[in-house]
């Protein structure tokens, strides 16, 4: 392995420590009391629905995965196919384990809330941390392990493709499931029947709670697993293509190893302060992890590279992470102007709510994009420009992803607290307990939006690195192509890339609309045909709604999932590498704006509804509340289906293009 072979072993050991820490947290959570029989029965229904859906989803994805693995082995090599299988299995495993813990922790959080806010927060966050630590642990283990076995960074591209493809399907399928159930439950339950969100009389309630987990827990875990892995692989590949030196290839692995240890420590710093501010407590853990990671990056950089140039690039990546998180918080939290402006507009009706929400979503896409622009330029010039500057962007991206463990923990905290609130309401727990679960859940809405903003920003930086890999790989294959904006092929590719993002969003959002329609009709049928539901003397048929959204999600995820892969193959083999390069840039540029717009706009609509439900502008049952529910249902598929799924779309297109380079060059000759 050479002088720096120890780095790979450090990566493997650190990854295993992250996984073992997740196992320890799981054991601790499972020993906690799970509440009354009623609470446990509700939790078990959610567990069974979530696992049944995930099993069927991964069975469907496995069929596609086997075909792709065989194709990679035939047209490229068996090592890339092995990497693909490892990436796919680890990505699925990450979401599967995390969701298994989350669906068991929900009732334990509700029970812990009886002992106060501090205890409820502690259990909820550590349940989320299981998913976070499994995510980074498995990603770094996969990257380090494949490199150790094959001793060639090129075979890692297969691992990145496996993770990206699984993440894309998991994001789409989980997003369609969760939002079709949520929209259906809200439209009939809240608006037509006038009952609370998690009222046990609503037949779509269990499907909604199941969806929170398969979308925001399993989906996000798979998404950030692949983002982490792809970013590490992209930076390592740049190190090889630019420097052809082991220390530059393995430096991203060293950063990942340090960051996992920092995150393990950071998890234990999430605790309430004197002001009882939950968001501040969560951010405390993120800050501790970031600071400890930077402290660790310093000696590692000196030991491996001999100077601090790329340490400063890493500092840029961490700074960009923090800025994007606070920007997303500003646009989606009930504390600030954007959400309050949507709530205020709701007083004059549904149309003004929608118009204001669209305005907020569009505006919110600009600051994160400018932050990414600043990060790219700062890292590029810190690295000295040229090829070295591109590598510095790769290191900034890797440093940005170094906090993935804590970020995924924040995201998975959301569905755990959401389900805990549902269990508290459905089991009719005392009002003071429900106040605590509601407080935890309200913050969970913001953390889900913030972490999606982080995922979008990191995806954009990672994609820039992958595009640099693509152009460098073409040059390494002897191609002297130059990407010029006045070249019709490049321009054609740019437009095609934009088409991919818009068409994908149309497919994903349309799927939610169709599935939600079926849920609405089913809930109305049960209210109409089953006497005693509204009086509480008859039990709704929860399983019917779960079955509807399961079948719809599995059916509807196939076409949008295949769209970016098929488009990339067609453009590359028919129009050539110049047009494909343009397509990559088109997907990145249009994708970042569409992802931010949909994620932040949807999050703002959701929290505007919650702001009114807190008693503002007439509270629940008012005309403003009805308008806010409309805005929320419009924003639901934007923020939880199409918006976050654009992240893996960006990576899939770029990784497939990288895999195609030798084949396209061979065709050109």
PATOR-428710 format. One line per 3 residues: number of its first residue (from 0); their letters; for each residue x, y, z of C-alpha. Coordinates in Angstrom, 2 decimals. Example, Ala and Ser with C-alpha at 12.3 -4.5 7.8 and 13.67 -1.06 7.14 Angstrom:
# residues 2
0 = as = 12.30/-4.50/7.80 ~ 13.67/-1.06/7.14 $
END
This chain:
# residues 669
0 = xxx = 0.00/0.00/0.00 ~ 2.97/2.33/0.26 ~ 3.88/5.04/2.73 $
3 = xxx = 0.29/6.12/3.34 ~ -1.30/2.69/3.53 ~ -2.12/3.37/7.18 $
6 = xxx = -4.77/5.85/6.07 ~ -6.94/3.09/4.57 ~ -6.76/1.12/7.81 $
9 = xxx = -7.58/4.29/9.77 ~ -10.64/4.73/7.54 ~ -11.78/1.15/8.10 $
12 = xxx = -11.25/1.32/11.89 ~ -13.03/4.67/12.17 ~ -15.92/3.36/10.05 $
15 = xxx = -16.26/0.28/12.27 ~ -16.24/2.49/15.37 ~ -19.11/4.51/13.87 $
18 = xxx = -21.09/1.31/13.20 ~ -20.36/-0.03/16.70 ~ -21.52/3.26/18.21 $
21 = xxx = -24.78/2.90/16.27 ~ -25.16/-0.63/17.66 ~ -24.57/0.68/21.19 $
24 = xxx = -27.21/3.41/20.76 ~ -29.66/0.84/19.40 ~ -29.15/-1.39/22.43 $
27 = xxx = -29.64/1.58/24.78 ~ -32.87/2.65/23.04 ~ -34.37/-0.85/22.95 $
30 = xxx = -33.96/-1.18/26.74 ~ -36.13/1.87/27.40 ~ -39.81/1.43/28.38 $
33 = xxx = -42.14/1.36/25.36 ~ -45.31/2.67/27.03 ~ -48.79/1.24/27.32 $
36 = xxx = -50.24/-1.61/25.25 ~ -52.15/0.90/23.13 ~ -48.96/2.87/22.40 $
39 = xxx = -47.08/-0.28/21.50 ~ -49.89/-1.49/19.24 ~ -49.83/1.77/17.26 $
42 = xxx = -46.04/1.65/17.03 ~ -46.16/-1.97/15.87 ~ -48.63/-1.08/13.12 $
45 = xxx = -46.21/1.57/11.87 ~ -43.26/-0.87/12.10 ~ -45.06/-3.55/10.13 $
48 = xxx = -46.26/-1.15/7.45 ~ -42.83/0.44/7.05 ~ -40.94/-2.84/6.87 $
51 = xxx = -43.49/-4.40/4.52 ~ -43.15/-1.44/2.16 ~ -39.34/-1.38/2.37 $
54 = xxx = -39.12/-5.11/1.68 ~ -41.27/-4.74/-1.43 ~ -39.38/-1.63/-2.54 $
57 = xxx = -35.96/-3.25/-2.26 ~ -37.22/-6.40/-3.98 ~ -38.29/-4.25/-6.93 $
60 = xxx = -35.02/-2.30/-6.93 ~ -32.99/-5.53/-6.68 ~ -34.34/-6.66/-10.05 $
63 = xxx = -33.01/-3.47/-11.66 ~ -29.78/-3.79/-9.67 ~ -29.05/-7.33/-10.89 $
66 = xxx = -29.53/-6.28/-14.52 ~ -27.22/-3.27/-14.08 ~ -24.55/-5.34/-12.29 $
69 = xxx = -24.49/-7.90/-15.11 ~ -24.28/-5.12/-17.70 ~ -21.34/-3.51/-15.86 $
72 = xxx = -19.50/-6.83/-15.68 ~ -20.02/-7.44/-19.42 ~ -19.31/-3.98/-20.81 $
75 = xxx = -16.73/-2.73/-18.26 ~ -15.23/-5.21/-15.78 ~ -16.19/-7.45/-12.88 $
78 = xxx = -14.44/-5.23/-10.32 ~ -16.72/-2.29/-11.14 ~ -19.70/-4.65/-10.90 $
81 = xxx = -18.57/-5.78/-7.44 ~ -18.25/-2.14/-6.37 ~ -21.76/-1.49/-7.67 $
84 = xxx = -23.20/-4.37/-5.63 ~ -21.39/-3.23/-2.45 ~ -22.64/0.35/-2.90 $
87 = xxx = -26.20/-0.80/-3.54 ~ -26.29/-3.23/-0.60 ~ -24.70/-0.78/1.86 $
90 = xxx = -27.04/2.02/0.77 ~ -30.08/-0.18/1.30 ~ -28.74/-1.56/4.58 $
93 = xxx = -28.15/1.92/5.93 ~ -31.80/2.94/5.45 ~ -33.15/-0.46/6.51 $
96 = xxx = -31.37/-0.52/9.88 ~ -32.00/3.13/10.62 ~ -35.69/2.85/9.86 $
99 = xxx = -35.99/-0.30/11.95 ~ -34.70/1.60/14.97 ~ -36.74/4.74/14.24 $
102 = xxx = -40.03/2.85/14.03 ~ -39.31/1.25/17.41 ~ -38.07/4.43/19.04 $
105 = xxx = -41.24/6.45/18.38 ~ -43.25/4.95/21.24 ~ -40.22/5.17/23.54 $
108 = xxx = -39.94/8.90/22.82 ~ -43.63/9.37/23.65 ~ -43.10/7.43/26.90 $
111 = xxx = -39.92/9.41/27.69 ~ -41.88/12.66/27.22 ~ -43.72/11.80/30.44 $
114 = xxx = -40.43/12.54/32.23 ~ -39.98/15.91/30.53 ~ -38.63/17.63/27.44 $
117 = xxx = -34.95/16.80/28.14 ~ -35.59/13.05/28.27 ~ -37.78/13.08/25.16 $
120 = xxx = -35.17/15.03/23.18 ~ -32.38/12.71/24.30 ~ -34.16/9.56/23.15 $
123 = xxx = -35.38/11.09/19.87 ~ -32.01/12.45/18.82 ~ -30.08/9.30/19.70 $
126 = xxx = -32.60/7.27/17.70 ~ -31.81/9.52/14.74 ~ -28.08/9.20/15.44 $
129 = xxx = -28.29/5.45/14.79 ~ -29.17/6.18/11.15 ~ -26.54/8.93/10.94 $
132 = xxx = -23.67/6.81/12.23 ~ -24.67/3.80/10.12 ~ -24.72/6.10/7.10 $
135 = xxx = -21.18/7.45/7.43 ~ -19.80/4.20/8.86 ~ -21.01/2.05/5.97 $
138 = xxx = -20.04/4.68/3.36 ~ -16.45/5.02/4.58 ~ -16.17/1.25/5.11 $
141 = xxx = -17.30/0.63/1.53 ~ -14.92/3.19/0.01 ~ -11.93/2.10/2.11 $
144 = xxx = -12.64/-1.60/1.72 ~ -13.03/-1.57/-2.07 ~ -9.85/0.48/-2.44 $
147 = xxx = -7.95/-1.86/-0.12 ~ -9.07/-4.93/-2.08 ~ -8.56/-3.67/-5.67 $
150 = xxx = -5.86/-0.99/-5.14 ~ -7.39/1.08/-7.96 ~ -9.53/4.18/-7.48 $
153 = xxx = -11.37/3.64/-10.80 ~ -13.27/0.63/-9.43 ~ -14.78/2.87/-6.76 $
156 = xxx = -16.96/4.53/-9.41 ~ -19.09/1.38/-9.46 ~ -19.68/1.73/-5.71 $
159 = xxx = -20.80/5.32/-6.21 ~ -23.20/4.26/-8.97 ~ -24.69/1.51/-6.80 $
162 = xxx = -25.31/3.92/-3.93 ~ -26.72/6.60/-6.24 ~ -29.13/4.31/-8.06 $
165 = xxx = -30.54/2.84/-4.83 ~ -30.82/6.32/-3.31 ~ -32.71/7.59/-6.35 $
168 = xxx = -35.32/4.83/-6.17 ~ -35.53/5.04/-2.36 ~ -36.05/8.79/-2.51 $
171 = xxx = -38.72/8.60/-5.20 ~ -40.59/5.58/-3.81 ~ -40.45/6.78/-0.22 $
174 = xxx = -41.42/10.31/-1.25 ~ -44.44/9.15/-3.24 ~ -45.54/6.91/-0.36 $
177 = xxx = -45.23/9.49/2.40 ~ -46.71/12.46/0.59 ~ -49.66/10.70/-1.04 $
180 = xxx = -50.68/9.43/2.41 ~ -50.05/12.82/4.02 ~ -51.96/14.81/1.40 $
183 = xxx = -54.87/12.37/1.46 ~ -55.04/12.42/5.25 ~ -54.93/16.23/5.40 $
186 = xxx = -57.47/16.96/2.67 ~ -60.19/14.68/4.02 ~ -59.30/14.64/7.72 $
189 = xxx = -58.40/18.25/8.42 ~ -60.33/20.15/5.77 ~ -63.47/18.06/5.19 $
192 = xxx = -63.96/16.26/8.51 ~ -62.34/18.89/10.74 ~ -60.42/16.36/12.85 $
195 = xxx = -56.77/16.63/14.05 ~ -53.83/15.43/11.96 ~ -53.17/12.19/13.87 $
198 = xxx = -56.73/11.46/14.92 ~ -57.26/7.65/15.09 ~ -60.57/8.09/13.25 $
201 = xxx = -58.69/9.03/10.07 ~ -58.12/5.86/7.96 ~ -54.94/7.37/6.41 $
204 = xxx = -53.23/8.08/9.75 ~ -51.15/4.89/9.94 ~ -50.13/5.22/6.27 $
207 = xxx = -49.04/8.81/7.01 ~ -46.93/7.70/9.99 ~ -45.39/4.86/7.97 $
210 = xxx = -44.57/7.33/5.20 ~ -42.65/9.62/7.54 ~ -40.16/6.80/8.08 $
213 = xxx = -39.77/5.42/4.56 ~ -39.38/8.94/3.16 ~ -37.45/10.98/5.71 $
216 = xxx = -35.52/8.18/7.41 ~ -34.75/5.44/4.87 ~ -34.83/7.83/1.90 $
219 = xxx = -32.55/10.47/3.41 ~ -30.14/7.84/4.75 ~ -29.73/6.30/1.29 $
222 = xxx = -29.44/9.78/-0.24 ~ -26.66/11.03/2.02 ~ -24.91/7.64/2.00 $
225 = xxx = -24.46/7.99/-1.74 ~ -23.60/11.69/-1.53 ~ -20.89/10.94/1.04 $
228 = xxx = -19.52/7.98/-0.93 ~ -19.67/9.74/-4.31 ~ -17.98/12.87/-2.92 $
231 = xxx = -15.16/10.83/-1.38 ~ -14.73/8.87/-4.61 ~ -14.78/12.04/-6.72 $
234 = xxx = -12.10/13.70/-4.59 ~ -9.96/10.54/-4.58 ~ -10.27/10.24/-8.36 $
237 = xxx = -9.25/13.89/-8.79 ~ -6.23/13.23/-6.56 ~ -5.21/10.39/-8.86 $
240 = xxx = -5.91/12.14/-12.17 ~ -4.23/15.42/-11.17 ~ -1.35/14.36/-8.92 $
243 = xxx = -1.08/10.57/-9.39 ~ 0.20/10.46/-5.81 ~ -1.10/8.24/-3.01 $
246 = xxx = -1.23/10.97/-0.37 ~ -3.67/13.02/-2.48 ~ -5.78/9.96/-3.29 $
249 = xxx = -6.12/8.96/0.37 ~ -6.39/12.41/1.96 ~ -10.25/12.43/1.62 $
252 = xxx = -10.37/9.08/3.46 ~ -8.33/10.58/6.32 ~ -10.77/13.50/6.59 $
255 = xxx = -13.70/11.08/6.70 ~ -12.05/9.03/9.45 ~ -11.46/12.09/11.63 $
258 = xxx = -15.02/13.36/11.07 ~ -16.64/10.11/12.24 ~ -14.78/10.31/15.55 $
261 = xxx = -15.81/13.97/15.90 ~ -19.45/13.06/15.24 ~ -19.43/10.31/17.88 $
264 = xxx = -18.34/12.91/20.43 ~ -20.75/15.54/19.08 ~ -23.79/13.28/19.59 $
267 = xxx = -23.22/13.46/23.34 ~ -23.33/17.28/23.36 ~ -26.97/17.50/22.26 $
270 = xxx = -28.69/18.61/25.45 ~ -31.00/21.43/26.46 ~ -29.62/24.64/27.90 $
273 = xxx = -31.26/26.99/30.35 ~ -33.46/28.53/27.65 ~ -34.98/25.10/26.75 $
276 = xxx = -34.44/25.87/23.04 ~ -34.55/22.52/21.23 ~ -33.04/23.80/17.97 $
279 = xxx = -30.11/25.35/19.84 ~ -29.49/22.04/21.60 ~ -29.39/20.20/18.26 $
282 = xxx = -27.14/22.81/16.66 ~ -24.80/22.51/19.64 ~ -24.04/18.94/18.60 $
285 = xxx = -23.39/20.05/15.01 ~ -21.05/22.83/16.13 ~ -19.06/20.54/18.43 $
288 = xxx = -18.69/17.97/15.65 ~ -17.57/20.62/13.13 ~ -15.02/22.21/15.48 $
291 = xxx = -13.56/18.86/16.57 ~ -13.36/17.73/12.94 ~ -11.44/20.87/11.96 $
294 = xxx = -9.09/20.43/14.90 ~ -8.42/16.88/13.70 ~ -8.00/17.92/10.06 $
297 = xxx = -5.07/20.18/10.98 ~ -2.47/17.56/12.03 ~ -3.69/15.09/9.42 $
300 = xxx = -3.12/17.67/6.66 ~ 0.37/18.47/7.92 ~ 1.29/14.80/8.25 $
303 = xxx = 0.06/13.82/4.77 ~ 0.57/16.89/2.59 ~ 3.20/18.94/4.40 $
306 = xxx = 1.38/22.29/4.31 ~ -2.03/23.76/5.19 ~ -3.31/24.72/1.73 $
309 = xxx = -5.98/22.04/1.62 ~ -6.82/22.46/5.29 ~ -8.07/25.94/4.40 $
312 = xxx = -10.09/24.42/1.56 ~ -11.64/22.04/4.09 ~ -12.45/25.04/6.28 $
315 = xxx = -14.37/26.56/3.33 ~ -16.46/23.39/3.04 ~ -17.41/23.38/6.71 $
318 = xxx = -18.24/27.11/6.59 ~ -20.47/26.56/3.53 ~ -22.31/23.82/5.40 $
321 = xxx = -23.08/26.06/8.35 ~ -24.19/28.97/6.14 ~ -26.53/26.80/4.03 $
324 = xxx = -28.08/25.27/7.15 ~ -28.82/28.69/8.64 ~ -30.20/29.99/5.32 $
327 = xxx = -32.58/27.04/5.10 ~ -33.55/27.53/8.75 ~ -34.37/31.18/8.00 $
330 = xxx = -36.65/30.31/5.09 ~ -38.47/27.40/6.77 ~ -38.68/28.22/10.49 $
333 = xxx = -41.77/29.78/12.07 ~ -39.51/32.35/13.76 ~ -38.67/34.36/10.65 $
336 = xxx = -40.24/36.57/7.95 ~ -40.71/34.07/5.06 ~ -42.97/31.61/6.93 $
339 = xxx = -44.81/34.41/8.74 ~ -45.48/36.16/5.42 ~ -47.16/33.01/4.04 $
342 = xxx = -49.27/32.67/7.20 ~ -50.25/36.33/6.99 ~ -51.23/35.95/3.33 $
345 = xxx = -53.46/33.00/4.23 ~ -55.94/35.39/5.83 ~ -57.09/36.53/2.38 $
348 = xxx = -57.53/33.03/0.98 ~ -56.02/30.04/-0.74 ~ -54.69/31.88/-3.79 $
351 = xxx = -52.65/34.44/-1.84 ~ -51.20/31.65/0.31 ~ -50.04/29.82/-2.82 $
354 = xxx = -48.71/32.97/-4.51 ~ -46.70/34.00/-1.43 ~ -45.39/30.46/-0.97 $
357 = xxx = -44.19/30.35/-4.58 ~ -42.45/33.69/-4.06 ~ -40.70/32.47/-0.90 $
360 = xxx = -39.60/29.25/-2.60 ~ -38.13/31.08/-5.58 ~ -36.35/33.63/-3.42 $
363 = xxx = -34.95/30.90/-1.15 ~ -33.05/29.25/-4.00 ~ -30.74/32.25/-4.47 $
366 = xxx = -28.79/32.54/-1.15 ~ -27.77/28.82/-1.02 ~ -26.67/28.97/-4.65 $
369 = xxx = -24.58/32.08/-4.02 ~ -23.07/30.31/-1.00 ~ -22.07/27.41/-3.23 $
372 = xxx = -20.63/29.85/-5.79 ~ -18.62/31.50/-3.03 ~ -17.41/28.13/-1.75 $
375 = xxx = -16.35/27.00/-5.23 ~ -14.41/30.20/-5.94 ~ -12.84/30.40/-2.48 $
378 = xxx = -11.64/26.79/-2.56 ~ -10.42/27.13/-6.16 ~ -8.26/30.16/-5.41 $
381 = xxx = -7.04/28.76/-2.08 ~ -5.80/25.74/-4.03 ~ -3.93/28.02/-6.40 $
384 = xxx = -6.26/27.72/-9.39 ~ -5.90/25.29/-12.25 ~ -5.96/21.55/-11.56 $
387 = xxx = -4.84/22.07/-7.96 ~ -7.77/24.44/-7.46 ~ -10.17/21.76/-8.70 $
390 = xxx = -8.75/19.32/-6.17 ~ -9.28/21.98/-3.47 ~ -12.98/22.10/-4.46 $
393 = xxx = -13.06/18.32/-4.01 ~ -11.59/18.67/-0.51 ~ -14.09/21.41/0.37 $
396 = xxx = -16.87/19.05/-0.74 ~ -15.45/16.21/1.35 ~ -15.18/18.48/4.39 $
399 = xxx = -18.77/19.58/3.84 ~ -19.83/15.94/3.88 ~ -17.73/15.26/6.98 $
402 = xxx = -20.70/16.25/9.13 ~ -23.05/13.80/7.42 ~ -23.39/11.67/10.56 $
405 = xxx = -24.79/14.57/12.57 ~ -26.89/15.89/9.69 ~ -28.60/12.54/9.05 $
408 = xxx = -29.19/12.28/12.82 ~ -31.01/15.64/12.68 ~ -33.10/14.46/9.74 $
411 = xxx = -34.05/11.08/11.23 ~ -34.96/12.86/14.47 ~ -37.86/14.37/12.48 $
414 = xxx = -39.89/11.22/11.68 ~ -39.23/9.81/15.15 ~ -40.74/12.86/16.85 $
417 = xxx = -43.53/13.09/14.26 ~ -44.54/9.49/15.00 ~ -44.16/10.08/18.76 $
420 = xxx = -46.62/12.96/18.50 ~ -49.02/10.77/16.53 ~ -48.80/8.01/19.13 $
423 = xxx = -49.37/10.50/21.95 ~ -52.51/11.80/20.23 ~ -53.89/8.45/19.11 $
426 = xxx = -53.37/6.85/22.54 ~ -54.92/9.91/24.23 ~ -51.96/10.71/26.46 $
429 = xxx = -52.29/13.66/28.90 ~ -52.17/17.20/27.52 ~ -48.82/18.06/29.14 $
432 = xxx = -47.17/15.08/27.45 ~ -48.65/16.04/24.11 ~ -47.30/19.57/24.55 $
435 = xxx = -43.80/18.08/24.83 ~ -44.19/15.77/21.82 ~ -45.67/18.66/19.80 $
438 = xxx = -42.67/20.85/20.71 ~ -40.26/18.11/19.62 ~ -42.23/17.56/16.41 $
441 = xxx = -42.37/21.26/15.52 ~ -38.56/21.43/15.59 ~ -38.43/18.17/13.62 $
444 = xxx = -40.18/19.91/10.71 ~ -37.43/22.51/10.59 ~ -34.60/19.98/10.96 $
447 = xxx = -35.98/17.98/8.02 ~ -35.97/21.10/5.85 ~ -32.51/22.17/7.04 $
450 = xxx = -30.96/18.78/6.39 ~ -32.48/18.64/2.92 ~ -30.93/22.05/2.25 $
453 = xxx = -27.59/20.62/3.35 ~ -28.07/17.60/1.06 ~ -28.83/19.87/-1.89 $
456 = xxx = -25.79/22.07/-1.29 ~ -23.45/19.12/-0.85 ~ -24.88/17.51/-4.00 $
459 = xxx = -24.08/20.62/-6.02 ~ -20.47/20.75/-4.82 ~ -20.06/17.00/-5.32 $
462 = xxx = -21.40/17.32/-8.87 ~ -18.83/20.01/-9.71 ~ -16.13/17.57/-8.57 $
465 = xxx = -17.64/14.79/-10.66 ~ -17.75/17.03/-13.74 ~ -14.07/17.83/-13.21 $
468 = xxx = -13.47/14.06/-12.98 ~ -15.37/13.60/-16.25 ~ -13.27/16.13/-18.18 $
471 = xxx = -10.02/14.85/-16.62 ~ -10.96/11.25/-17.42 ~ -11.60/12.20/-21.07 $
474 = xxx = -8.17/13.86/-21.20 ~ -6.54/10.82/-19.60 ~ -8.08/8.65/-22.34 $
477 = xxx = -6.36/10.77/-24.96 ~ -9.33/12.96/-25.86 ~ -8.60/16.63/-26.57 $
480 = xxx = -12.20/17.84/-26.45 ~ -12.84/21.42/-25.34 ~ -16.22/22.39/-23.87 $
483 = xxx = -17.16/25.74/-25.43 ~ -20.47/27.53/-24.92 ~ -20.61/28.42/-28.62 $
486 = xxx = -20.45/24.73/-29.57 ~ -23.97/23.56/-30.64 ~ -23.35/20.12/-29.10 $
489 = xxx = -22.56/21.61/-25.69 ~ -25.54/23.96/-25.90 ~ -27.83/21.10/-26.90 $
492 = xxx = -26.59/19.15/-23.89 ~ -27.24/22.08/-21.56 ~ -30.88/22.23/-22.63 $
495 = xxx = -31.29/18.47/-22.37 ~ -29.90/18.57/-18.82 ~ -32.51/21.17/-17.86 $
498 = xxx = -35.21/19.01/-19.44 ~ -34.18/16.04/-17.28 ~ -34.69/18.00/-14.05 $
501 = xxx = -38.07/19.44/-15.06 ~ -39.39/16.19/-16.49 ~ -38.23/14.27/-13.42 $
504 = xxx = -39.98/16.78/-11.13 ~ -43.14/16.51/-13.23 ~ -43.16/12.72/-12.98 $
507 = xxx = -42.50/12.72/-9.22 ~ -45.06/15.38/-8.30 ~ -47.64/13.93/-10.68 $
510 = xxx = -47.23/10.53/-9.07 ~ -48.07/12.00/-5.65 ~ -51.15/13.70/-7.08 $
513 = xxx = -52.46/10.48/-8.60 ~ -51.76/8.40/-5.48 ~ -53.22/11.07/-3.16 $
516 = xxx = -56.42/11.08/-5.24 ~ -56.80/7.34/-4.59 ~ -56.22/7.88/-0.84 $
519 = xxx = -58.79/10.71/-0.70 ~ -61.40/8.51/-2.38 ~ -60.68/5.63/0.02 $
522 = xxx = -60.90/7.81/3.14 ~ -64.16/9.34/1.91 ~ -65.52/5.84/1.21 $
525 = xxx = -64.73/4.65/4.72 ~ -66.30/7.72/6.32 ~ -69.36/7.14/4.16 $
528 = xxx = -69.73/3.37/4.39 ~ -68.45/2.42/7.88 ~ -70.94/3.69/10.50 $
531 = xxx = -69.45/4.81/13.80 ~ -66.00/5.96/12.64 ~ -66.59/9.59/13.52 $
534 = xxx = -68.20/8.63/16.83 ~ -65.21/6.44/17.71 ~ -67.31/3.28/17.99 $
537 = xxx = -65.94/1.67/14.80 ~ -62.31/1.17/13.74 ~ -61.14/2.42/10.32 $
540 = xxx = -59.54/0.01/7.85 ~ -56.00/1.42/8.10 ~ -54.48/-1.35/5.99 $
543 = xxx = -56.44/-0.32/2.89 ~ -54.71/3.08/2.73 ~ -51.29/1.52/3.43 $
546 = xxx = -51.84/-0.93/0.58 ~ -52.95/1.81/-1.83 ~ -49.89/4.00/-1.30 $
549 = xxx = -47.55/0.99/-1.33 ~ -48.78/-0.22/-4.71 ~ -48.82/3.28/-6.15 $
552 = xxx = -45.31/4.15/-4.92 ~ -43.77/0.96/-6.32 ~ -45.48/1.44/-9.67 $
555 = xxx = -44.82/5.16/-10.04 ~ -41.12/5.16/-9.01 ~ -39.88/3.16/-12.02 $
558 = xxx = -40.12/5.72/-14.85 ~ -38.63/8.72/-12.97 ~ -35.95/6.40/-11.56 $
561 = xxx = -34.85/5.24/-15.00 ~ -35.12/8.69/-16.64 ~ -31.67/10.09/-15.66 $
564 = xxx = -29.87/6.80/-16.43 ~ -31.47/6.26/-19.84 ~ -31.09/9.93/-20.85 $
567 = xxx = -27.38/9.92/-19.98 ~ -26.78/6.74/-21.99 ~ -28.69/8.04/-25.01 $
570 = xxx = -26.97/11.44/-25.04 ~ -23.52/9.91/-24.56 ~ -23.78/7.23/-27.24 $
573 = xxx = -25.84/9.19/-29.80 ~ -24.62/12.79/-29.44 ~ -21.20/12.11/-27.90 $
576 = xxx = -19.08/13.33/-24.97 ~ -19.40/17.05/-25.77 ~ -23.19/16.97/-25.57 $
579 = xxx = -23.00/14.76/-22.48 ~ -20.70/17.28/-20.77 ~ -23.28/19.98/-21.49 $
582 = xxx = -26.01/17.72/-20.09 ~ -24.08/17.30/-16.84 ~ -23.77/21.06/-16.37 $
585 = xxx = -27.43/21.59/-17.30 ~ -28.55/19.06/-14.69 ~ -26.33/20.64/-12.02 $
588 = xxx = -27.38/24.26/-12.64 ~ -31.10/23.69/-13.15 ~ -31.14/20.97/-10.48 $
591 = xxx = -29.76/23.16/-7.70 ~ -32.38/25.86/-8.29 ~ -35.29/23.45/-8.64 $
594 = xxx = -34.23/21.45/-5.59 ~ -33.87/24.55/-3.38 ~ -37.12/26.06/-4.65 $
597 = xxx = -39.13/22.90/-4.01 ~ -37.50/21.97/-0.70 ~ -37.59/25.41/0.91 $
600 = xxx = -40.95/26.44/-0.53 ~ -42.56/23.22/0.67 ~ -40.99/23.53/4.12 $
603 = xxx = -42.18/27.14/4.42 ~ -45.75/26.19/3.44 ~ -45.74/23.38/6.03 $
606 = xxx = -44.55/25.59/8.87 ~ -46.90/28.43/7.89 ~ -49.74/25.98/8.55 $
609 = xxx = -48.19/25.05/11.90 ~ -47.73/28.74/12.76 ~ -51.49/29.27/12.32 $
612 = xxx = -52.26/26.08/14.27 ~ -50.35/27.57/17.21 ~ -53.20/30.09/17.53 $
615 = xxx = -52.15/32.83/15.11 ~ -54.56/34.41/12.59 ~ -57.56/32.55/14.00 $
618 = xxx = -55.89/29.19/14.68 ~ -57.31/25.80/13.74 ~ -60.64/25.83/11.95 $
621 = xxx = -60.27/29.38/10.64 ~ -60.36/30.38/6.97 ~ -56.65/31.17/7.17 $
624 = xxx = -56.01/27.64/8.44 ~ -57.96/26.11/5.53 ~ -55.87/28.17/3.08 $
627 = xxx = -52.66/27.12/4.88 ~ -53.64/23.44/4.61 ~ -54.00/23.93/0.84 $
630 = xxx = -50.52/25.45/0.67 ~ -49.13/22.65/2.81 ~ -50.59/19.96/0.57 $
633 = xxx = -49.11/21.67/-2.51 ~ -45.73/21.91/-0.78 ~ -45.72/18.33/0.50 $
636 = xxx = -44.60/16.59/-2.71 ~ -42.25/19.47/-3.51 ~ -40.29/19.19/-0.25 $
639 = xxx = -40.47/15.45/0.34 ~ -40.65/13.85/-3.10 ~ -39.36/15.79/-6.11 $
642 = xxx = -37.10/18.34/-4.37 ~ -34.83/16.02/-2.36 ~ -34.84/13.34/-5.09 $
645 = xxx = -33.10/15.78/-7.46 ~ -29.94/15.26/-5.35 ~ -29.40/11.64/-6.45 $
648 = xxx = -30.52/12.57/-9.99 ~ -27.56/14.97/-10.21 ~ -25.14/12.32/-8.94 $
651 = xxx = -26.56/9.46/-11.05 ~ -26.16/11.45/-14.27 ~ -22.57/12.38/-13.43 $
654 = xxx = -21.51/8.91/-12.24 ~ -23.03/7.17/-15.27 ~ -21.17/9.65/-17.49 $
657 = xxx = -17.89/8.79/-15.73 ~ -18.50/5.09/-16.30 ~ -19.18/5.77/-20.00 $
660 = xxx = -15.90/7.62/-20.69 ~ -13.82/4.64/-21.92 ~ -16.73/3.35/-24.03 $
663 = xxx = -17.36/6.76/-25.67 ~ -13.66/7.29/-26.40 ~ -13.47/3.82/-27.96 $
666 = xxx = -16.45/4.66/-30.20 ~ -14.81/7.95/-31.25 ~ -11.72/6.08/-32.39 $
END
